[in-house]
């Protein structure tokens, strides 16, 4: 067999990954000072990630999995594996921590820019740093797929229009390509609770308790709550919202990600046209939405799916924004079929 430089490079690449990144432990990469779209700079910017599964011989099985709002790559780990949302048997999955989640650079962990001094970033900034991580640090030139839910779906959609040739297949779930008026009302309410509490010197644990109650109110449907919380058990249910232990500047972390989601809109560069944004997308797309979603209304995603004429799954359960968990086997099977490597 003729040994080429490309072959040697490929062997080195595989060995590098298997040695350094095959484990599911937390990895942190320092990408230096990073300039955001608004001209602000995150100093000593750090990106966290975890990997799952094994890289195949030609590096054609890499799947990116960005985190959701207030989520971490450790949380994503719970959805990866046999009988879970996505099986890593055939894939090398890279779960990347978003700014503001306490792992990657965040108001809660930045020595130079703590708390409200932390720069304002966008969903596009998250995608730009992921691209930098993949291309410059992990030496990845192409992705087989990308999957993400909620705020993770926003990052997947942004990937599709920002780097249209980089990904073959994408699955945004409980998702939106741009926020609806209903979504914006909910997110602005969270922002108002945070800012009003901070302005009035409300203890962080009390602000967080209120936010957690709001999440519980809208993440599921009223029908789900009534069916799953007995009347006599409600005091115990309410007591679970008491918060005692949390990291410093957690509220600022949540606000930083809220601001990113509030500006999310993949039609931004296309004069607000969903049709023009759709025309920029080259990947095969499978969109999963929940009809009962009260956090990210499914209508914008269904509109984009109609323009793309792509595969769509509309979940009809009463689990709201968390509908995937109530139809896990159904969603897992559909994801497996769509991502199947021929």
Residue pairs with C-beta under 8 A, 6 or more apart in sequence:
10 57
10 58
10 59
13 59
13 139
14 55
14 57
14 59
16 139
17 51
17 55
17 92
17 138
18 54
18 55
21 27
21 51
21 138
22 51
22 54
22 55
23 51
24 50
24 51
24 52
24 77
25 50
26 48
26 50
26 73
26 74
26 103
27 48
27 49
27 50
27 51
28 46
28 47
28 48
28 103
29 46
29 47
29 48
29 49
29 133
29 137
30 44
30 45
30 46
31 45
31 46
31 47
31 129
31 132
31 133
31 136
31 137
32 44
32 45
33 41
33 42
33 43
33 44
33 45
34 41
34 42
34 45
34 129
34 132
35 41
36 42
36 119
36 120
36 121
36 122
36 125
37 122
37 124
37 125
37 128
38 119
38 120
38 122
40 119
40 120
41 119
42 99
42 105
42 110
42 113
42 118
42 119
42 121
43 110
43 112
43 113
44 105
44 110
44 111
44 112
45 105
45 129
46 104
46 105
47 96
47 97
47 104
47 105
47 129
47 130
47 133
48 72
48 73
48 96
48 97
48 101
48 103
48 104
49 73
49 94
49 95
49 96
49 97
49 133
50 73
50 74
50 76
50 77
50 94
50 95
51 92
51 93
51 94
51 95
52 77
52 80
52 81
52 88
52 91
52 92
52 93
52 95
53 61
53 88
53 89
53 90
53 91
53 92
53 93
54 92
55 61
55 62
55 92
56 92
59 92
59 140
59 142
60 142
60 144
60 341
61 90
61 91
61 92
61 144
61 341
62 91
62 92
62 93
62 94
62 140
62 142
62 143
62 144
62 145
63 86
63 91
63 92
63 93
63 94
63 143
63 144
63 145
63 146
63 147
63 339
64 93
64 94
64 96
64 130
64 134
64 143
64 145
64 146
64 147
64 148
64 156
64 159
64 167
65 73
65 76
65 80
65 86
65 93
65 94
65 95
65 96
65 146
65 147
65 148
65 152
66 95
66 96
66 98
66 126
66 130
66 146
66 148
66 151
66 152
66 155
66 156
67 73
67 75
67 76
67 95
67 96
67 97
67 98
67 101
67 148
67 151
67 152
68 75
68 148
68 149
68 150
68 151
68 152
69 150
69 151
69 254
69 257
69 258
69 261
70 101
70 253
70 254
70 257
71 98
71 101
71 150
71 151
71 152
72 97
72 101
72 102
72 103
73 95
73 96
73 97
73 103
76 95
77 95
78 84
79 85
79 86
80 86
80 87
80 88
80 93
80 95
81 87
81 88
82 89
83 329
83 332
84 328
84 332
85 324
85 328
85 331
85 332
85 335
86 93
86 147
86 332
86 335
86 336
86 339
87 332
87 336
90 339
90 340
90 341
91 144
91 145
91 339
94 134
94 138
96 104
96 130
96 133
97 103
97 104
98 104
98 126
98 151
98 155
98 257
98 260
99 105
99 106
99 121
99 125
99 126
99 129
99 256
99 257
99 260
100 106
100 107
100 118
100 121
100 253
100 254
100 256
100 257
100 260
101 253
101 257
102 108
102 109
102 247
102 250
102 253
103 109
104 129
105 118
106 118
106 249
106 253
106 256
107 113
107 114
107 115
107 116
107 117
107 118
107 249
107 252
107 253
107 255
107 256
108 114
108 247
108 248
108 249
108 250
108 252
108 253
110 117
110 118
113 119
114 249
115 249
115 252
116 252
118 252
118 256
120 256
120 259
121 256
121 259
121 260
122 260
122 263
122 264
123 151
123 154
123 155
123 158
123 260
123 261
123 263
123 264
124 158
124 162
124 268
125 260
126 155
126 158
126 260
127 155
127 158
127 159
127 162
127 163
128 162
130 155
130 159
131 162
131 163
131 166
134 140
134 143
135 141
142 166
142 167
142 168
143 166
143 167
143 168
144 167
144 168
144 169
144 339
144 341
145 167
145 168
145 169
145 170
145 171
145 339
146 156
146 159
146 167
146 169
146 170
146 171
147 156
147 170
147 171
147 172
147 173
147 335
147 339
148 154
148 155
148 156
148 171
148 172
148 173
148 175
149 172
149 173
149 174
149 175
149 324
150 174
150 175
150 295
150 296
150 321
151 257
151 260
151 261
152 172
153 172
153 173
153 174
153 175
153 176
153 296
154 172
154 175
154 176
154 261
154 264
156 170
156 171
156 172
156 175
157 172
157 175
157 176
157 177
157 266
158 264
158 266
159 166
159 167
159 170
160 167
160 170
160 266
160 280
160 281
160 282
160 283
160 285
161 266
161 269
161 277
161 280
161 281
164 280
164 281
164 282
164 283
165 282
167 283
168 283
168 284
169 283
169 284
169 285
169 286
169 338
169 339
170 283
170 284
170 285
170 286
171 285
171 286
171 287
171 288
171 335
171 338
171 339
172 285
172 287
172 288
172 301
173 287
173 288
173 289
173 324
173 331
174 288
174 289
174 290
174 293
174 295
174 296
174 321
174 322
174 323
174 324
175 287
175 288
175 289
175 296
175 301
176 183
176 264
176 296
176 297
176 298
176 300
176 301
177 265
177 266
177 267
177 274
177 277
177 300
177 301
177 304
178 264
178 265
178 266
178 267
178 274
178 300
179 187
179 261
179 262
179 264
179 265
179 296
179 300
180 296
180 297
180 299
180 300
182 294
182 297
183 295
183 296
183 297
184 262
186 218
186 294
186 295
187 258
187 261
187 262
188 262
189 214
190 211
190 214
190 254
190 258
191 255
191 258
191 259
191 262
193 207
193 210
193 211
193 214
194 207
194 211
194 251
194 254
194 255
194 258
195 255
196 202
197 206
197 207
197 210
197 251
198 207
198 251
204 246
204 250
204 251
205 243
205 244
205 246
207 251
208 243
208 246
208 250
208 251
209 241
209 242
209 243
211 251
211 254
212 241
212 243
213 241
216 225
216 241
218 294
218 295
218 320
218 321
219 294
219 295
219 320
219 321
219 322
220 228
220 318
220 319
220 320
220 321
220 322
221 292
221 294
221 318
221 319
221 320
223 318
224 318
224 319
224 320
227 318
229 237
247 253
265 272
266 277
267 273
267 274
267 276
267 277
269 277
270 276
270 277
270 280
274 300
274 303
274 304
274 307
275 307
277 304
278 304
278 307
278 308
281 308
284 310
284 311
284 338
285 305
285 308
285 310
285 311
286 310
286 311
286 312
286 313
286 334
286 335
286 338
287 301
287 302
287 304
287 305
287 310
287 311
287 312
287 313
288 312
288 313
288 315
288 324
288 331
288 334
289 298
289 301
289 302
289 312
289 313
289 314
289 315
290 298
290 314
290 315
290 317
290 319
290 320
290 321
290 323
290 324
291 298
291 314
291 315
291 316
292 315
292 316
292 317
292 318
292 319
292 320
292 323
293 320
293 321
293 323
294 320
294 321
295 320
295 321
296 321
298 314
302 312
302 314
305 312
311 338
313 331
313 334
315 323
315 324
315 326
315 327
315 331
317 323
317 326
317 327
318 326
319 325
319 326
319 327
324 331
